[in-house]
């Protein structure tokens, strides 16, 4: 701590806070997740290529949820299906997340990767949706 009571950043450490959405001009808080329909993609359209790994936002239904250690570290793996295709959503260092269960609707956002030819989102931002909503896929 510094003399004025603030925490001093240690060399090599990066301190950051997630960006907050800007308030609407009318002063009301933004509604929803702030993503337009054009920001969302169908899973079948998501491909990680040699040219890069795009950041995508997809919505669908969780078909299967399991725990599979990766390199000795727990990992929660879920299959997200939107009707056009499916992809794996993997949270490293977790063996469970409240509400992440088969049949639940989820919107996930992250950088697309390929693992053994199958699309994967590692540690995405996510939002659980009530079953039967439009965003469910």
LINMO-V970836 format. One record per residue. RES is the residue in three letters. PHI is phi in degrees with one decimal (none if undefined). PSI is psi as a letter, one per 30 degrees, with the letter a starting at -180 (999 if undefined). OMEGA is omega in whole degrees, -180 to 180 (none if undefined). Layout:
BEGIN
res->RES phi->PHI psi->PSI omega->OMEGA
res->RES phi->PHI psi->PSI omega->OMEGA
END
This chain:
BEGIN
res->UNK phi->none psi->k omega->177
res->UNK phi->-86.8 psi->l omega->-178
res->UNK phi->-62.5 psi->e omega->-179
res->UNK phi->-87.0 psi->g omega->175
res->UNK phi->91.3 psi->f omega->179
res->UNK phi->-86.6 psi->l omega->176
res->UNK phi->-81.6 psi->k omega->177
res->UNK phi->-86.8 psi->k omega->178
res->UNK phi->-70.4 psi->k omega->178
res->UNK phi->-81.4 psi->k omega->178
res->UNK phi->-57.3 psi->k omega->179
res->UNK phi->88.6 psi->f omega->179
res->UNK phi->-95.1 psi->k omega->178
res->UNK phi->-114.3 psi->k omega->179
res->UNK phi->-103.0 psi->k omega->179
res->UNK phi->-155.0 psi->l omega->174
res->UNK phi->-126.4 psi->k omega->178
res->UNK phi->-63.3 psi->k omega->-180
res->UNK phi->-68.7 psi->k omega->176
res->UNK phi->-94.6 psi->k omega->178
res->UNK phi->-65.2 psi->k omega->178
res->UNK phi->-68.6 psi->k omega->177
res->UNK phi->-66.6 psi->l omega->178
res->UNK phi->-66.4 psi->l omega->-179
res->UNK phi->-57.2 psi->f omega->-179
res->UNK phi->-83.2 psi->g omega->177
res->UNK phi->86.7 psi->f omega->179
res->UNK phi->-83.6 psi->l omega->179
res->UNK phi->-67.3 psi->l omega->179
res->UNK phi->-64.5 psi->k omega->180
res->UNK phi->-95.5 psi->k omega->177
res->UNK phi->68.7 psi->a omega->-177
res->UNK phi->-94.6 psi->g omega->176
res->UNK phi->78.9 psi->g omega->-179
res->UNK phi->-99.9 psi->k omega->175
res->UNK phi->-83.2 psi->l omega->179
res->UNK phi->-60.2 psi->f omega->-179
res->UNK phi->-70.4 psi->f omega->177
res->UNK phi->-77.7 psi->f omega->-179
res->UNK phi->-87.3 psi->k omega->179
res->UNK phi->-126.9 psi->l omega->169
res->UNK phi->-77.9 psi->k omega->-179
res->UNK phi->-61.4 psi->e omega->-180
res->UNK phi->-63.2 psi->f omega->179
res->UNK phi->-87.3 psi->f omega->-175
res->UNK phi->-90.5 psi->k omega->179
res->UNK phi->-141.7 psi->k omega->170
res->UNK phi->-86.3 psi->k omega->-176
res->UNK phi->-119.8 psi->l omega->176
res->UNK phi->-64.5 psi->f omega->-179
res->UNK phi->-75.6 psi->f omega->179
res->UNK phi->159.0 psi->l omega->179
res->UNK phi->-116.6 psi->j omega->-175
res->UNK phi->-69.3 psi->l omega->171
res->UNK phi->-85.7 psi->k omega->-176
res->UNK phi->-128.8 psi->l omega->171
res->UNK phi->-127.1 psi->k omega->-178
res->UNK phi->-131.6 psi->l omega->177
res->UNK phi->-129.5 psi->k omega->179
res->UNK phi->-176.5 psi->a omega->-180
res->UNK phi->-108.0 psi->k omega->177
res->UNK phi->-74.9 psi->j omega->-179
res->UNK phi->-91.6 psi->e omega->-179
res->UNK phi->-149.1 psi->k omega->177
res->UNK phi->-133.7 psi->k omega->-180
res->UNK phi->-146.7 psi->l omega->176
res->UNK phi->-107.4 psi->k omega->179
res->UNK phi->-136.7 psi->j omega->179
res->UNK phi->-60.1 psi->k omega->177
res->UNK phi->-122.7 psi->j omega->-180
res->UNK phi->60.8 psi->h omega->180
res->UNK phi->82.1 psi->g omega->180
res->UNK phi->-108.6 psi->k omega->178
res->UNK phi->-62.8 psi->k omega->178
res->UNK phi->-145.3 psi->k omega->176
res->UNK phi->-97.5 psi->k omega->-178
res->UNK phi->-117.7 psi->k omega->179
res->UNK phi->-131.3 psi->k omega->176
res->UNK phi->-95.2 psi->k omega->-180
res->UNK phi->-105.3 psi->k omega->-176
res->UNK phi->-124.8 psi->k omega->178
res->UNK phi->-112.8 psi->g omega->-180
res->UNK phi->97.3 psi->f omega->178
res->UNK phi->-96.9 psi->e omega->-180
res->UNK phi->-172.3 psi->a omega->177
res->UNK phi->-134.8 psi->l omega->174
res->UNK phi->-143.6 psi->l omega->178
res->UNK phi->-95.2 psi->k omega->173
res->UNK phi->-114.1 psi->k omega->-174
res->UNK phi->-124.5 psi->k omega->174
res->UNK phi->-107.2 psi->j omega->-180
res->UNK phi->-78.2 psi->k omega->179
res->UNK phi->81.1 psi->g omega->-180
res->UNK phi->-124.3 psi->k omega->172
res->UNK phi->-110.9 psi->f omega->173
res->UNK phi->-165.3 psi->l omega->173
res->UNK phi->-135.3 psi->k omega->-179
res->UNK phi->-58.4 psi->k omega->178
res->UNK phi->89.3 psi->f omega->179
res->UNK phi->-86.1 psi->j omega->-177
res->UNK phi->-136.8 psi->l omega->178
res->UNK phi->-56.5 psi->k omega->179
res->UNK phi->93.5 psi->f omega->-179
res->UNK phi->-83.9 psi->k omega->177
res->UNK phi->-84.9 psi->k omega->-175
res->UNK phi->-144.3 psi->k omega->170
res->UNK phi->-111.5 psi->k omega->-178
res->UNK phi->-123.8 psi->k omega->-180
res->UNK phi->-135.8 psi->k omega->-180
res->UNK phi->-178.6 psi->a omega->-178
res->UNK phi->-88.2 psi->k omega->-178
res->UNK phi->-71.4 psi->k omega->175
res->UNK phi->-134.1 psi->l omega->174
res->UNK phi->-114.7 psi->k omega->177
res->UNK phi->-128.0 psi->j omega->-177
res->UNK phi->55.6 psi->h omega->177
res->UNK phi->80.1 psi->g omega->-179
res->UNK phi->-114.8 psi->k omega->-179
res->UNK phi->-67.3 psi->k omega->-177
res->UNK phi->-140.8 psi->k omega->169
res->UNK phi->-113.7 psi->k omega->178
res->UNK phi->-96.8 psi->k omega->177
res->UNK phi->44.3 psi->h omega->-177
res->UNK phi->-77.5 psi->l omega->165
res->UNK phi->-73.3 psi->k omega->-178
res->UNK phi->-147.3 psi->l omega->176
res->UNK phi->-138.5 psi->k omega->177
res->UNK phi->-80.4 psi->k omega->-179
res->UNK phi->-114.8 psi->l omega->174
res->UNK phi->-65.0 psi->k omega->178
res->UNK phi->-58.5 psi->k omega->177
res->UNK phi->86.5 psi->g omega->179
res->UNK phi->-83.9 psi->l omega->-179
res->UNK phi->-59.9 psi->e omega->-176
res->UNK phi->-70.8 psi->f omega->-175
res->UNK phi->-72.0 psi->f omega->175
res->UNK phi->98.2 psi->999 omega->none
END
